[in-house]
Amino acid sequence: MLIFTDEQRLRAGIKSLSKRCSYCCKPLSEYPLIMNDDAGLAVFHAACAAALVADIVVDLYSFFRPQEPYRPISVFLTKRYDVPYN
């Protein structure tokens, strides 16, 4: 959720701008802010949210496309296969 005004901030349940960013731990002193939609309440500066997204994309890319000599460790199957246990 994007937060641009005090009214939006209060509706989101953030009582003051003294709360700290969940990424950089600095006070949320100015708008715009971004709040996640998970069960836990996490609020980020817009720049911190962009940096977090970039970190996640890099981590996912390196997980699914590892550098040599490593091979991908995940195999996704589209059909269910029954594997007999010996």
Wavefront OBJ file of the C-alpha trace (Angstrom):
o trace
v 0.000 0.000 0.000
v 1.341 3.411 -0.923
v 1.023 6.027 1.782
v 1.233 9.700 0.797
v -0.678 11.592 3.522
v -1.203 11.640 7.275
v -4.790 10.457 6.772
v -3.638 7.391 4.829
v -0.961 6.707 7.439
v -3.502 6.776 10.274
v -5.924 4.545 8.354
v -3.090 2.051 7.858
v -2.571 1.897 11.624
v 0.722 3.795 11.770
v 0.327 6.220 14.651
v 3.361 8.397 14.014
v 6.313 8.893 11.705
v 8.664 7.981 14.553
v 8.200 4.292 13.643
v 11.313 2.864 11.991
v 11.706 1.506 8.483
v 11.749 -2.295 8.443
v 14.680 -2.307 5.984
v 17.087 0.469 7.034
v 15.855 1.082 10.631
v 15.793 4.862 10.121
v 12.700 6.840 11.233
v 9.876 7.178 8.718
v 10.246 10.941 8.546
v 8.767 11.720 5.119
v 6.397 10.429 2.482
v 5.930 8.369 0.322
v 5.895 5.188 2.385
v 5.109 1.632 1.394
v 3.412 -0.867 3.695
v 3.440 -4.603 3.008
v 0.267 -6.669 2.913
v 1.531 -9.583 5.006
v 0.237 -10.416 8.459
v 3.042 -8.481 10.145
v 3.046 -4.708 9.896
v 6.143 -3.609 7.985
v 6.558 -0.091 6.623
v 9.341 1.019 4.284
v 10.679 4.174 2.692
v 9.988 4.002 -1.055
v 13.734 3.712 -1.819
v 14.133 0.920 0.739
v 11.210 -1.008 -0.761
v 12.845 -0.736 -4.202
v 16.169 -1.963 -2.775
v 14.419 -4.888 -1.082
v 12.758 -5.876 -4.356
v 16.119 -5.738 -6.138
v 17.686 -7.966 -3.440
v 14.893 -10.511 -3.782
v 15.136 -10.598 -7.587
v 18.917 -11.135 -7.424
v 18.510 -13.902 -4.839
v 15.855 -15.658 -6.905
v 17.901 -15.380 -10.089
v 21.018 -16.778 -8.439
v 18.973 -19.609 -6.897
v 17.406 -20.724 -10.178
v 20.438 -19.923 -12.366
v 23.516 -20.800 -10.296
v 26.973 -20.129 -11.690
v 29.158 -22.969 -12.900
v 30.159 -25.547 -11.633
v 26.861 -25.791 -9.725
v 23.728 -27.190 -11.254
v 20.171 -26.116 -10.477
v 18.959 -27.933 -7.381
v 15.235 -27.567 -8.073
v 13.189 -29.574 -10.500
v 9.573 -28.636 -11.097
v 7.262 -31.274 -12.522
v 3.925 -30.501 -14.148
v 2.402 -33.944 -13.565
v 2.293 -36.032 -10.429
v 4.550 -39.042 -10.603
v 4.282 -41.900 -8.153
v 7.758 -42.976 -7.157
v 7.937 -46.514 -5.782
v 9.793 -46.890 -2.504
v 12.312 -49.714 -2.419
l 1 2 3 4 5 6 7 8 9 10 11 12 13 14 15 16 17 18 19 20 21 22 23 24 25 26 27 28 29 30 31 32 33 34 35 36 37 38 39 40 41 42 43 44 45 46 47 48 49 50 51 52 53 54 55 56 57 58 59 60 61 62 63 64 65 66 67 68 69 70 71 72 73 74 75 76 77 78 79 80 81 82 83 84 85 86
